[in-house]
Amino acid sequence: AADAEPEPLVAAEPVSEPVSEPVSEPVSEPLSETKAPSLSGRELAASATASLRERDFAMSEQPAELADQEQQAAREAAEARYVDAWTRRVQDYGNRFYPAPPDLDGQLKVRVVIDHQGQLLQAEVVQSSGHPELDQAALDTIRGAAPYRPFDRGMAGLDRLSISRIWRFGTGNDFGVR
């Protein structure tokens, strides 16, 4: 009776083999790998995992690079807005309190350093107009218009800002800063 039981099982295999032969071979191979993965199967899984990590890392680098570029562009735009506002403030102040003397004209270059709180740290004439009165009027204007507004969020992390500008004094030109 014990011999009779295995025979129907063996007989059942050939009957089912022709019907599901293509299916039984692929199914049996993955099952044997799942139960006892071979070394090459582990290596394959490790390689696939590493490949996925590299792809994810490469994909995460692109948005990070874009984010850095966007952040840099936003910072530059914030700095440009700040310099523009600073220029208008200094120009308005200079036109009210230090109008250009009618008998003098010239141009000079100044450099100003402002900290993140809007405090004036330094003001100097980098290139003189040749007229000490004009040079001094420019420095007095810069000091008189201070303090300036603090840096906005777009300039976060920036401790100080250096601004270099050319001043023109002359006929028909009040107190021009550019």
C-alpha positions as YAML, in Angstrom:
chain: A
units: angstrom
residues:
- id: 1
  name: ALA
  ca: [0.00, 0.00, 0.00]
- id: 2
  name: ALA
  ca: [2.92, 2.28, 0.71]
- id: 3
  name: ASP
  ca: [4.28, 1.62, -2.78]
- id: 4
  name: ALA
  ca: [0.91, 2.35, -4.34]
- id: 5
  name: GLU
  ca: [0.66, 5.85, -2.90]
- id: 6
  name: PRO
  ca: [3.88, 7.19, -4.46]
- id: 7
  name: GLU
  ca: [3.00, 5.76, -7.87]
- id: 8
  name: PRO
  ca: [-0.11, 7.90, -8.34]
- id: 9
  name: LEU
  ca: [1.97, 10.97, -7.38]
- id: 10
  name: VAL
  ca: [4.60, 10.03, -9.92]
- id: 11
  name: ALA
  ca: [1.87, 9.28, -12.44]
- id: 12
  name: ALA
  ca: [0.27, 12.65, -11.68]
- id: 13
  name: GLU
  ca: [3.43, 14.53, -12.50]
- id: 14
  name: PRO
  ca: [3.68, 13.34, -16.11]
- id: 15
  name: VAL
  ca: [0.01, 14.13, -16.66]
- id: 16
  name: SER
  ca: [0.38, 17.67, -15.32]
- id: 17
  name: GLU
  ca: [3.77, 18.26, -16.96]
- id: 18
  name: PRO
  ca: [2.59, 18.55, -20.54]
- id: 19
  name: VAL
  ca: [-0.17, 20.95, -19.50]
- id: 20
  name: SER
  ca: [1.92, 23.18, -17.26]
- id: 21
  name: GLU
  ca: [5.49, 22.36, -18.23]
- id: 22
  name: PRO
  ca: [6.48, 25.92, -19.20]
- id: 23
  name: VAL
  ca: [4.92, 27.27, -16.02]
- id: 24
  name: SER
  ca: [6.36, 24.66, -13.65]
- id: 25
  name: GLU
  ca: [9.99, 25.29, -14.59]
- id: 26
  name: PRO
  ca: [10.06, 29.06, -13.99]
- id: 27
  name: VAL
  ca: [7.99, 28.68, -10.82]
- id: 28
  name: SER
  ca: [10.27, 26.00, -9.39]
- id: 29
  name: GLU
  ca: [13.46, 28.04, -9.94]
- id: 30
  name: PRO
  ca: [12.36, 31.15, -8.05]
- id: 31
  name: LEU
  ca: [10.96, 29.03, -5.25]
- id: 32
  name: SER
  ca: [14.29, 27.25, -4.80]
- id: 33
  name: GLU
  ca: [16.09, 30.67, -4.80]
- id: 34
  name: THR
  ca: [13.65, 32.06, -2.27]
- id: 35
  name: LYS
  ca: [14.15, 29.18, 0.10]
- id: 36
  name: ALA
  ca: [17.94, 29.08, -0.23]
- id: 37
  name: PRO
  ca: [19.30, 32.02, -2.24]
- id: 38
  name: SER
  ca: [22.54, 31.34, -3.98]
- id: 39
  name: LEU
  ca: [25.56, 33.59, -3.57]
- id: 40
  name: SER
  ca: [24.97, 35.04, -7.02]
- id: 41
  name: GLY
  ca: [21.37, 35.78, -6.05]
- id: 42
  name: ARG
  ca: [22.57, 37.75, -3.03]
- id: 43
  name: GLU
  ca: [25.08, 39.56, -5.16]
- id: 44
  name: LEU
  ca: [22.37, 40.32, -7.68]
- id: 45
  name: ALA
  ca: [20.11, 41.70, -4.95]
- id: 46
  name: ALA
  ca: [22.96, 43.77, -3.51]
- id: 47
  name: SER
  ca: [23.79, 45.10, -6.95]
- id: 48
  name: ALA
  ca: [20.16, 46.01, -7.62]
- id: 49
  name: THR
  ca: [19.90, 47.76, -4.25]
- id: 50
  name: ALA
  ca: [23.11, 49.69, -4.90]
- id: 51
  name: SER
  ca: [21.87, 50.65, -8.34]
- id: 52
  name: LEU
  ca: [18.61, 51.95, -6.90]
- id: 53
  name: ARG
  ca: [20.47, 53.94, -4.26]
- id: 54
  name: GLU
  ca: [22.77, 55.45, -6.89]
- id: 55
  name: ARG
  ca: [19.80, 56.38, -9.06]
- id: 56
  name: ASP
  ca: [17.98, 57.93, -6.11]
- id: 57
  name: PHE
  ca: [21.16, 59.80, -5.13]
- id: 58
  name: ALA
  ca: [21.68, 61.05, -8.68]
- id: 59
  name: MET
  ca: [18.05, 62.13, -8.87]
- id: 60
  name: SER
  ca: [18.29, 63.90, -5.50]
- id: 61
  name: GLU
  ca: [21.43, 65.75, -6.63]
- id: 62
  name: GLN
  ca: [19.63, 67.41, -9.51]
- id: 63
  name: PRO
  ca: [16.94, 69.03, -7.36]
- id: 64
  name: ALA
  ca: [19.60, 69.96, -4.80]
- id: 65
  name: GLU
  ca: [21.69, 71.63, -7.51]
- id: 66
  name: LEU
  ca: [18.60, 73.39, -8.82]
- id: 67
  name: ALA
  ca: [17.68, 74.46, -5.31]
- id: 68
  name: ASP
  ca: [21.20, 75.86, -4.82]
- id: 69
  name: GLN
  ca: [20.98, 77.74, -8.11]
- id: 70
  name: GLU
  ca: [17.54, 79.08, -7.25]
- id: 71
  name: GLN
  ca: [18.72, 80.09, -3.78]
- id: 72
  name: GLN
  ca: [21.76, 81.86, -5.27]
- id: 73
  name: ALA
  ca: [19.57, 83.67, -7.81]
- id: 74
  name: ALA
  ca: [17.13, 84.70, -5.07]
- id: 75
  name: ARG
  ca: [19.99, 85.99, -2.94]
- id: 76
  name: GLU
  ca: [21.44, 87.99, -5.84]
- id: 77
  name: ALA
  ca: [18.00, 89.46, -6.54]
- id: 78
  name: ALA
  ca: [17.59, 90.37, -2.85]
- id: 79
  name: GLU
  ca: [21.02, 92.02, -2.86]
- id: 80
  name: ALA
  ca: [20.15, 93.98, -6.03]
- id: 81
  name: ARG
  ca: [16.90, 95.18, -4.44]
- id: 82
  name: TYR
  ca: [18.79, 96.20, -1.31]
- id: 83
  name: VAL
  ca: [21.44, 98.13, -3.28]
- id: 84
  name: ASP
  ca: [18.70, 99.84, -5.31]
- id: 85
  name: ALA
  ca: [16.83, 100.88, -2.14]
- id: 86
  name: TRP
  ca: [20.11, 102.02, -0.55]
- id: 87
  name: THR
  ca: [20.95, 104.09, -3.66]
- id: 88
  name: ARG
  ca: [17.53, 105.81, -3.65]
- id: 89
  name: ARG
  ca: [17.78, 106.54, 0.08]
- id: 90
  name: VAL
  ca: [21.27, 108.03, -0.21]
- id: 91
  name: GLN
  ca: [20.36, 110.01, -3.32]
- id: 92
  name: ASP
  ca: [17.20, 111.45, -1.72]
- id: 93
  name: TYR
  ca: [19.09, 112.33, 1.45]
- id: 94
  name: GLY
  ca: [21.94, 113.93, -0.51]
- id: 95
  name: ASN
  ca: [19.60, 116.01, -2.68]
- id: 96
  name: ARG
  ca: [17.89, 117.38, 0.44]
- id: 97
  name: PHE
  ca: [20.93, 118.04, 2.64]
- id: 98
  name: TYR
  ca: [23.96, 118.23, 0.35]
- id: 99
  name: PRO
  ca: [22.94, 119.68, -3.02]
- id: 100
  name: ALA
  ca: [25.75, 119.90, -5.54]
- id: 101
  name: PRO
  ca: [27.52, 123.25, -5.41]
- id: 102
  name: PRO
  ca: [26.76, 125.10, -8.64]
- id: 103
  name: ASP
  ca: [30.39, 126.00, -9.28]
- id: 104
  name: LEU
  ca: [31.77, 122.43, -8.89]
- id: 105
  name: ASP
  ca: [31.33, 119.29, -10.89]
- id: 106
  name: GLY
  ca: [33.03, 115.93, -10.82]
- id: 107
  name: GLN
  ca: [32.63, 112.29, -10.15]
- id: 108
  name: LEU
  ca: [33.98, 110.05, -7.43]
- id: 109
  name: LYS
  ca: [33.80, 106.43, -6.45]
- id: 110
  name: VAL
  ca: [32.89, 105.35, -2.93]
- id: 111
  name: ARG
  ca: [32.81, 102.01, -1.17]
- id: 112
  name: VAL
  ca: [30.38, 101.35, 1.66]
- id: 113
  name: VAL
  ca: [30.14, 98.33, 3.96]
- id: 114
  name: ILE
  ca: [26.84, 97.67, 5.76]
- id: 115
  name: ASP
  ca: [26.16, 94.89, 8.26]
- id: 116
  name: HIS
  ca: [23.09, 92.65, 8.30]
- id: 117
  name: GLN
  ca: [21.33, 94.96, 10.79]
- id: 118
  name: GLY
  ca: [21.74, 97.97, 8.47]
- id: 119
  name: GLN
  ca: [24.55, 99.60, 10.42]
- id: 120
  name: LEU
  ca: [27.20, 101.45, 8.45]
- id: 121
  name: LEU
  ca: [30.56, 99.79, 9.11]
- id: 122
  name: GLN
  ca: [32.71, 101.67, 6.62]
- id: 123
  name: ALA
  ca: [32.50, 104.48, 4.06]
- id: 124
  name: GLU
  ca: [35.49, 105.53, 1.99]
- id: 125
  name: VAL
  ca: [36.33, 107.40, -1.17]
- id: 126
  name: VAL
  ca: [38.01, 104.92, -3.50]
- id: 127
  name: GLN
  ca: [38.56, 107.40, -6.35]
- id: 128
  name: SER
  ca: [38.47, 111.12, -5.62]
- id: 129
  name: SER
  ca: [36.61, 113.68, -7.67]
- id: 130
  name: GLY
  ca: [39.57, 116.02, -7.34]
- id: 131
  name: HIS
  ca: [37.46, 118.32, -5.16]
- id: 132
  name: PRO
  ca: [37.71, 117.65, -1.41]
- id: 133
  name: GLU
  ca: [34.31, 119.34, -0.87]
- id: 134
  name: LEU
  ca: [32.56, 116.90, -3.18]
- id: 135
  name: ASP
  ca: [34.34, 113.91, -1.65]
- id: 136
  name: GLN
  ca: [33.36, 115.06, 1.84]
- id: 137
  name: ALA
  ca: [29.76, 115.76, 0.76]
- id: 138
  name: ALA
  ca: [29.47, 112.18, -0.48]
- id: 139
  name: LEU
  ca: [30.84, 110.74, 2.79]
- id: 140
  name: ASP
  ca: [28.61, 113.05, 4.87]
- id: 141
  name: THR
  ca: [25.61, 111.95, 2.84]
- id: 142
  name: ILE
  ca: [26.38, 108.26, 3.35]
- id: 143
  name: ARG
  ca: [26.85, 108.73, 7.10]
- id: 144
  name: GLY
  ca: [23.79, 110.98, 7.38]
- id: 145
  name: ALA
  ca: [21.48, 108.56, 5.60]
- id: 146
  name: ALA
  ca: [22.49, 105.73, 7.96]
- id: 147
  name: PRO
  ca: [21.33, 103.54, 9.58]
- id: 148
  name: TYR
  ca: [19.93, 101.61, 6.67]
- id: 149
  name: ARG
  ca: [17.29, 98.92, 6.70]
- id: 150
  name: PRO
  ca: [18.29, 95.42, 7.89]
- id: 151
  name: PHE
  ca: [18.82, 92.70, 5.32]
- id: 152
  name: ASP
  ca: [15.68, 90.79, 4.38]
- id: 153
  name: ARG
  ca: [15.17, 87.01, 4.45]
- id: 154
  name: GLY
  ca: [16.47, 86.71, 0.90]
- id: 155
  name: MET
  ca: [19.88, 87.77, 2.20]
- id: 156
  name: ALA
  ca: [19.87, 85.31, 5.13]
- id: 157
  name: GLY
  ca: [23.33, 84.14, 6.10]
- id: 158
  name: LEU
  ca: [24.96, 87.27, 4.67]
- id: 159
  name: ASP
  ca: [26.82, 89.10, 7.43]
- id: 160
  name: ARG
  ca: [27.76, 92.25, 5.54]
- id: 161
  name: LEU
  ca: [27.40, 93.83, 2.14]
- id: 162
  name: SER
  ca: [29.98, 95.93, 0.31]
- id: 163
  name: ILE
  ca: [28.62, 98.49, -2.15]
- id: 164
  name: SER
  ca: [30.76, 100.44, -4.61]
- id: 165
  name: ARG
  ca: [29.15, 103.36, -6.41]
- id: 166
  name: ILE
  ca: [30.07, 106.31, -8.61]
- id: 167
  name: TRP
  ca: [28.77, 109.75, -7.61]
- id: 168
  name: ARG
  ca: [28.37, 112.52, -10.16]
- id: 169
  name: PHE
  ca: [28.07, 116.16, -9.21]
- id: 170
  name: GLY
  ca: [27.45, 118.73, -11.90]
- id: 171
  name: THR
  ca: [25.22, 121.18, -13.71]
- id: 172
  name: GLY
  ca: [21.76, 119.77, -14.27]
- id: 173
  name: ASN
  ca: [22.61, 116.78, -12.12]
- id: 174
  name: ASP
  ca: [21.57, 117.17, -8.53]
- id: 175
  name: PHE
  ca: [23.17, 114.46, -6.47]
- id: 176
  name: GLY
  ca: [23.46, 111.45, -8.71]
- id: 177
  name: VAL
  ca: [24.44, 108.01, -7.52]
- id: 178
  name: ARG
  ca: [24.92, 105.11, -9.88]
...
